[in-house]
Amino acid sequence: MQSATLYEKLGKEQAIKQVVDDFYTRVLADNTVNSFFAHTDMEKQRRHQTAFISFALGSPTPYTGRSMEKAHAGLNLQPEHFDAIVKHLGEALEAHHVPSAEINKIRDRIANLKQAVLYK
């Protein structure tokens, strides 16, 4: 029998949507990174992020968005921006009672994306 994916363990799309909403509340309150979203349709961004995170955690629904490199082109993100985003996602996951072991797995997956988004 196959073990459950992180997507399933967290509660699938509805639970991930709640985490994403919490995450963006934190991001938009942080002057380190909120300027990157000044001209962003946040409803669309939330839907996109929910789909991306769902897929990254094992959703059977394919991700059809842009590559990480293209999505972050022209932003010139620095390590402090990346670290702030990871921090806010971790806090949002904690607030939704995701176990520490699962949060660490998610952070490990995100760490693999760092070079794809920095300095673009």
C-alpha positions, 0 to 999 in steps of 0.5 A: 500500500502506498503511503499518503502524500504530503498533499493528502496528509495536510488535508488536500486543496481546501486545507492548503488554500487556508494555509496560503491565505494565512501565508499571504496575510503574513507576507503582505504585512512584511515590509521585507517582501510586500513590495513585490506584490504591490501590483499583483492581483492577490486573488489570482496569486492565491489561486496560483500559489494554492495550485503550485503548493498542492502540486509540489506536495503531491496533488494529482492535478498537474501544475500548469504555471510558469517555471520558477525562473520565469515567474521570478524574472526581473525581481532580483530576489535576494537571500533575505527575501527568500528566507522571509518567504520560507519563514512566513510559510513555516509560520502559516503551516504551524498556525494550521497545526501541521506537524514539525516533521512535515514542515521540515519536509516542505522547507527541504523541498523549498530549499531546492528552489532557491537557486531558481528564484534568486538574482533573476 
